[in-house]
Amino acid sequence: MFFPESSDTNIRTGTSKSPEALRFTRREALMIGGLSALSLALPGCTSFASGRSVVALEEPMYYSTTSQFVRAIRARQVSSQEVVMACLDRIETVNPAINAVVQLDRAGALAAARAADAAAARDEWMGPLHGVPMTIKDSLDTRGMISTGGTLGRRNHVPAADATVVRHLRDAGAILMGKTNTPELTLSFDTNNLIYGQTRNPYDLSRSPGGSSGGAAAIIAAGGSPFDIGSDYGGSIRFPAHLNGICGIKPSAGRVPRTGHIYPFGGIQDQFQQLGPLARSVEDLALLMPLIMGPDGVDPGVLPLAWNEPSAVELSKLKVAWFADNGIATPTPEIQRAVQAAAQAMAGVGATVVEARPTGIEATLDVTLPVYFWDGGAAVLRLLESSGTTEHTLGALIGGPALTAEQLDAALARLDDWRSKLLTFMSGFDVLICPVNAAGAFAAGSPFDETKVANGSYAMAFNASGWPALVLPTGLSQEGMPLGVQVVAGPGREDLVLSAGLAIEGVLNGYRRPQAVS
């Protein structure tokens, strides 16, 4: 558990906002207006006879969602300082057990909260996340705060600039409390590295929180942070969301800039990796996505994709397919029942629901693994060297046989043919519901093996397709461990997965507070 003192150069969000910086974009203004207008209709809101809305925060307050905090701070029902203090205290309570937060800037976060409250008192709002705390996965650069990417060569690396998504969130008024643990270069299904060690699952401390966004998911589940930003190259947002009983979304390829991430944009697998939010509610994902998306003029893989509002989706008109076994790894019976329950929830809101498995989904590993590892680990070795890392944990990914030009051409042709088959299947449906993974949480620190890869094929399929995929919890297993389901749509249709996710969440109410760190 590491809480190094942050340098005086740590950014104090909000203390240097110019009048220009306090002006909202049209999208931000509409979002704030929408939150205010809808506050009486949203869960957790009541009203006085005078018409004044009151936000029902959770008890303890740190379990409140991002959206609840936004509304409560906007209504001046609670101060940013109170919210940030509650989350910081919770982090310091639970982190010795789970080792999820690896850098903490308590003084800087509280200074930023005081500045946010002072601005609110002047009726000056920094953006739609004014005064709301956050943590950020350590694979993303944060100006003034150590950002290691889990690799020893960056043990003391302090970036001069924020990753694009971090800058967008700070500009929206969010306050950075600290960084969350990640495996080295994000390349593992577990969260463990040579700098900070093993992160543990808050539902069972002997088990893994998954990877690579395991630190982010664990601290959100435990109530220490309302949201975080993760990265997903082979399920690294969705698998930890599944194992920690929270929500997460991998956006469409081309939606969110990856500038400032330890594993950079580019290369043959460019569309496989995306950045996206993790939180305790689907509503939070819908709030955060528009704030982090869009071209930044640096990441060449990001496009000005149209954004459709989830609220415009007519659930009763959706055609939903579901499957519980991809033919590669059969999920546990409880996971299969969770998928069926999610499908039934969609039927309950009027959607047309049929059991149907995408054509070719059983070939996911055959077509994706050769492309993941086509270069024999040359890219991984290059990143280690550029980080100044000599001792590392990624030997299994380096030195394998690289594909010849002819083999690579054949592998890419197979992958594109597979993608085309999936698109053809999806042309008959709006939403697809399936497992996130074939299993639940494994023992913390257990070795990487072929079984974990096979179990992860449910998530990897949609890295390779480039489609948006959301995970939300459906409750707990008989062992008291979280169970999640995956909701998928075609490219660019985050509105469909968010709308369907909200509907399923409304029926199943899946988030449960972890007892191992109560």
Residue pairs with C-beta under 8 A, 6 or more apart in sequence:
1 95
1 96
1 99
2 102
2 103
2 195
2 196
3 92
3 95
3 101
3 103
3 104
4 103
4 146
6 103
6 104
6 105
6 107
6 108
6 144
6 145
6 146
7 144
7 158
9 144
9 158
10 105
10 108
10 144
10 145
11 108
11 143
11 144
11 145
11 162
11 170
11 176
12 108
12 111
12 112
12 115
13 112
13 115
13 116
13 170
13 173
13 174
13 175
13 176
14 112
14 115
14 116
14 119
14 126
14 131
14 173
14 175
15 111
15 112
15 115
17 115
17 119
17 124
17 126
21 126
21 171
22 119
22 124
22 125
22 126
24 32
24 125
24 127
24 128
27 290
28 127
28 128
28 172
28 291
31 128
31 287
31 290
32 74
32 125
32 128
35 67
35 70
35 71
35 74
35 128
35 287
36 71
36 74
39 45
39 53
39 55
39 71
39 75
40 47
40 53
42 67
42 71
42 283
44 55
44 56
44 57
44 68
45 53
45 54
45 55
45 56
45 71
46 53
46 54
46 56
47 53
47 54
48 54
52 75
53 71
53 75
54 75
54 77
55 68
55 71
55 72
55 75
55 77
56 68
57 64
57 68
57 69
57 72
57 77
57 78
58 64
58 65
58 68
60 86
60 90
60 223
61 78
61 82
61 83
61 86
62 86
62 87
62 89
62 90
62 223
62 224
63 223
63 280
63 513
64 72
64 83
64 226
65 226
65 279
65 280
65 281
65 283
65 284
66 129
66 132
66 226
66 227
66 279
66 280
66 281
66 284
66 287
66 288
67 281
67 283
67 284
67 287
69 78
69 83
69 131
69 132
69 133
69 226
70 128
70 129
70 130
70 132
70 287
72 78
72 83
73 79
73 80
73 83
73 116
73 120
73 130
73 131
73 132
74 125
74 130
76 120
79 113
79 117
79 131
80 113
80 114
80 116
80 117
80 120
80 130
80 131
80 132
80 175
81 110
81 113
81 114
81 117
83 113
83 131
83 132
83 133
84 109
84 110
84 112
84 113
84 131
84 133
84 175
84 177
85 110
85 113
87 133
87 177
87 223
87 224
87 225
87 226
88 104
88 106
88 109
88 110
88 133
88 177
90 222
90 223
90 224
91 101
91 104
91 177
91 178
91 219
91 224
91 225
92 104
93 517
94 100
94 202
94 219
94 222
94 223
94 224
94 517
95 101
95 219
95 224
97 200
97 202
97 205
97 516
97 517
98 199
98 200
98 201
98 202
98 205
98 209
98 218
98 219
98 222
98 517
99 181
99 196
99 197
99 198
99 199
99 200
99 215
100 180
100 181
100 199
100 209
100 214
100 215
100 216
100 218
100 219
100 222
100 224
101 135
101 177
101 178
101 179
101 180
101 181
101 215
101 219
101 224
101 225
102 138
102 148
102 178
102 179
102 180
102 181
102 195
102 196
102 215
103 138
103 145
103 146
103 178
103 179
104 177
104 178
105 145
105 176
105 177
105 178
106 177
108 176
109 133
109 175
109 176
109 177
109 178
112 175
112 176
113 131
113 133
113 175
116 126
116 130
116 131
116 173
116 175
117 131
119 125
119 126
119 130
120 130
120 131
125 173
126 171
126 172
126 173
127 171
127 172
127 173
127 174
128 172
128 173
128 287
128 291
129 169
129 172
129 173
129 174
129 291
130 172
130 173
131 173
131 175
132 173
132 174
132 175
132 226
133 174
133 175
133 176
133 177
133 225
133 226
134 169
134 174
134 175
134 176
134 177
134 225
134 226
134 227
134 228
134 229
135 176
135 177
135 178
135 179
135 180
135 216
135 219
135 220
135 224
135 225
135 227
135 228
136 142
136 166
136 176
136 178
136 179
136 180
136 216
136 228
136 229
137 179
137 180
137 182
137 212
137 213
137 215
137 216
137 228
137 229
137 230
137 231
138 147
138 148
138 149
138 150
138 179
138 180
138 181
138 182
138 215
139 147
139 149
139 150
139 182
139 185
139 186
139 212
139 231
139 261
139 262
139 263
140 147
140 163
140 165
140 166
140 229
140 231
140 260
140 261
140 262
140 275
141 147
141 159
141 161
141 162
141 163
141 166
141 260
141 261
142 159
142 162
142 163
142 166
142 176
142 179
143 159
143 160
143 161
143 162
143 166
144 158
144 159
145 158
145 159
145 176
145 178
145 179
146 155
146 156
146 157
146 158
146 179
147 154
147 157
147 158
147 159
147 179
147 262
148 154
148 155
148 157
148 193
148 195
148 196
149 182
149 184
149 185
149 186
149 262
149 263
149 387
150 181
150 182
150 183
150 184
150 185
150 186
150 193
150 195
150 196
150 262
151 184
151 185
151 193
151 195
151 262
151 384
151 387
151 389
151 392
152 194
152 195
152 389
152 390
152 391
152 392
153 384
153 387
153 388
153 389
153 390
154 262
154 387
154 388
154 389
155 195
157 387
159 260
161 167
161 260
162 170
162 260
163 259
163 260
163 261
164 257
164 258
164 259
164 260
164 296
164 298
164 299
165 229
165 256
165 257
165 260
165 275
165 292
166 176
166 229
166 260
168 291
168 292
169 229
169 288
169 291
169 292
170 176
172 291
177 225
180 213
180 215
180 216
180 218
180 219
180 225
180 228
181 191
181 193
181 196
181 199
181 214
181 215
182 191
182 193
182 211
182 212
182 213
182 214
182 215
182 262
183 190
183 191
183 192
183 193
183 211
183 212
183 214
183 393
184 193
184 194
184 392
184 393
184 394
185 262
185 263
185 380
185 383
185 384
185 394
186 211
186 212
186 231
186 233
186 236
186 262
186 263
187 212
187 233
187 263
187 380
187 394
187 397
188 211
188 212
188 393
188 448
189 208
189 210
189 211
189 212
189 235
189 239
189 448
189 452
189 456
190 198
190 208
190 210
190 211
190 214
190 442
190 444
190 445
190 446
190 448
191 198
191 199
191 208
191 209
191 210
191 211
191 212
191 213
191 214
191 215
191 218
191 240
192 198
192 199
192 393
192 444
192 445
193 393
194 391
194 392
194 393
198 444
198 445
199 208
199 209
199 214
199 215
199 218
199 444
200 206
200 207
200 208
200 209
200 218
200 444
201 207
201 208
201 209
201 210
201 218
201 243
201 244
201 441
201 444
201 481
201 516
202 209
202 218
202 221
202 222
202 244
202 514
202 516
202 517
203 221
203 244
203 245
203 441
203 476
203 480
203 481
203 482
203 514
203 515
203 516
204 441
204 479
204 480
204 481
204 516
205 444
205 516
205 517
206 443
206 444
207 243
207 441
207 442
207 443
207 444
207 481
208 214
208 243
208 441
208 442
208 443
208 444
208 445
208 446
209 215
209 217
209 218
209 240
209 243
209 244
209 441
210 217
210 239
210 240
210 242
210 243
210 244
210 441
211 236
211 239
211 240
212 230
212 231
212 233
212 236
212 240
213 228
213 230
213 231
213 232
213 236
213 237
213 240
213 241
213 248
213 278
214 240
214 243
214 244
216 225
216 228
216 229
216 230
216 240
216 278
217 228
217 230
217 240
217 241
217 243
217 244
217 246
217 248
217 278
218 240
218 244
219 225
219 228
220 226
220 227
220 228
220 244
220 246
220 278
220 279
220 280
221 244
221 245
221 246
221 280
221 482
221 514
222 514
222 517
223 513
226 279
226 280
226 284
227 277
227 278
227 279
227 284
227 288
228 277
228 278
228 279
229 275
229 276
229 277
229 278
229 292
230 236
230 237
230 240
230 248
230 275
230 276
230 277
230 278
231 237
231 258
231 261
231 263
231 273
231 274
231 275
232 238
232 248
232 250
232 273
232 274
232 275
232 276
232 459
232 463
233 263
233 269
233 272
233 273
233 463
234 272
234 372
234 456
234 459
234 460
234 463
235 436
235 437
235 456
235 458
235 459
235 460
235 463
237 248
237 249
237 250
237 276
237 278
237 471
238 248
238 250
238 436
238 459
238 469
238 470
238 471
238 484
238 486
239 436
239 437
239 456
239 459
240 248
240 278
241 247
241 248
241 278
241 436
241 471
241 472
241 473
241 484
242 436
242 437
242 440
242 471
242 473
242 482
242 483
242 484
242 486
243 437
243 440
243 441
243 481
243 482
243 484
244 482
244 514
245 473
245 476
245 482
245 483
245 484
245 510
245 511
245 512
245 514
246 278
246 279
246 280
246 473
246 482
246 511
247 278
247 279
247 280
247 281
247 282
247 284
247 285
247 470
247 471
247 472
247 473
247 501
247 505
247 511
248 276
248 277
248 278
248 279
248 285
248 470
248 471
249 276
249 277
249 285
249 289
249 468
249 469
249 470
249 471
249 494
249 497
249 498
250 274
250 276
250 462
250 463
250 468
250 469
250 470
251 274
251 275
251 276
251 289
251 293
251 468
251 494
252 274
252 305
252 466
252 467
252 468
252 491
252 492
252 493
252 494
253 270
253 271
253 272
253 274
253 301
253 466
253 467
253 491
254 271
254 301
254 302
254 303
254 305
254 466
255 274
255 293
255 302
255 303
255 305
255 468
255 492
255 494
256 274
256 275
256 276
256 292
256 293
256 302
257 265
257 275
257 294
257 295
257 296
257 298
257 299
257 302
258 264
258 265
258 273
258 274
258 275
258 299
258 301
258 302
259 265
259 296
259 298
259 299
261 275
262 383
262 387
263 273
263 383
264 383
265 273
265 299
265 300
265 301
266 300
266 301
267 379
268 371
268 374
268 408
268 412
269 371
269 372
270 301
271 301
271 466
272 372
272 463
272 464
272 466
273 463
274 463
275 292
276 285
276 289
276 292
277 284
277 285
277 288
277 289
277 292
279 285
279 288
280 511
281 505
281 511
282 470
282 472
282 498
282 501
282 502
282 505
283 502
285 470
285 498
285 501
286 310
286 498
286 502
289 307
289 494
289 498
290 307
293 305
293 307
294 302
294 304
295 302
295 303
295 304
296 302
305 492
306 492
307 494
307 495
308 493
308 494
308 495
309 495
310 494
310 495
310 496
310 498
310 499
310 502
311 499
312 495
313 495
313 496
313 499
313 500
315 346
315 349
315 350
315 351
315 499
315 500
315 503
316 349
316 350
316 351
317 351
318 346
318 351
318 352
318 430
318 431
318 496
318 500
319 351
319 352
319 354
319 428
319 429
319 430
319 431
320 343
320 346
320 347
320 351
320 352
320 353
320 354
320 429
320 430
320 431
320 432
320 433
320 500
321 353
321 354
321 355
321 356
321 357
321 358
321 425
321 428
321 429
321 431
321 432
321 433
322 339
322 340
322 342
322 343
322 353
322 354
322 355
322 356
322 432
322 433
322 434
323 339
323 355
323 356
323 357
323 358
323 361
323 432
323 434
324 331
324 335
324 336
324 339
324 340
324 434
324 435
325 331
325 336
325 357
326 357
326 361
326 362
326 364
326 434
326 435
326 457
326 458
326 461
327 357
327 361
327 362
328 362
328 364
328 365
328 454
328 457
329 438
329 439
329 451
329 454
329 455
329 457
329 458
330 438
331 339
331 435
331 437
331 438
331 439
331 458
332 438
332 439
332 440
332 477
334 440
334 477
334 478
334 483
335 435
335 437
335 438
335 439
335 440
335 483
336 435
338 435
338 474
338 475
338 483
338 484
338 485
339 433
339 434
339 435
339 485
341 474
341 485
341 508
342 433
342 474
342 485
342 487
342 504
342 508
343 353
343 355
343 433
344 353
345 503
345 504
345 506
345 507
345 508
346 353
346 431
346 433
346 500
346 503
346 504
347 353
348 507
349 503
349 507
351 431
351 500
356 425
356 429
358 421
358 422
358 425
358 426
358 432
359 421
359 422
359 424
359 425
360 418
360 421
360 422
361 422
361 461
363 418
364 418
364 457
364 460
364 461
364 464
365 453
365 454
365 457
365 460
366 414
367 411
367 414
367 415
367 418
367 464
368 415
368 460
368 461
368 463
368 464
369 453
370 403
370 407
370 411
370 414
371 411
371 412
371 415
371 464
373 397
373 400
374 402
374 403
374 408
374 411
375 402
375 403
376 398
376 399
376 400
376 401
376 402
377 394
377 397
377 398
377 399
377 400
378 402
380 394
380 397
380 398
381 398
384 392
384 394
396 448
403 411
415 464
418 464
419 464
419 465
419 466
422 461
422 465
423 465
423 490
426 432
426 467
426 489
426 490
430 489
430 490
430 493
430 496
431 487
431 488
431 489
431 496
431 497
431 500
432 487
432 488
432 489
433 485
433 486
433 487
433 488
433 500
434 458
434 485
434 486
434 488
435 458
435 485
435 486
436 458
436 459
436 471
436 484
436 485
436 486
437 455
437 456
437 458
437 459
438 454
438 455
438 457
438 458
439 455
440 477
440 479
440 481
440 482
440 483
441 481
442 452
458 486
459 469
459 486
462 468
462 469
462 486
462 488
465 491
466 491
467 488
467 489
467 490
467 491
467 493
468 488
468 489
468 491
468 492
468 493
468 494
468 497
469 486
469 487
469 488
469 497
470 486
470 487
470 488
470 497
470 498
470 500
470 501
471 484
471 485
471 486
471 487
472 484
472 485
472 487
472 501
472 504
472 505
472 510
473 482
473 483
473 484
473 508
473 510
473 511
473 512
474 483
474 484
474 485
474 504
474 508
474 510
475 482
475 483
475 508
475 510
475 512
476 482
476 483
476 512
477 483
480 515
482 510
482 512
483 510
484 510
485 504
487 497
487 500
487 501
487 504
488 497
489 496
489 497
489 500
490 496
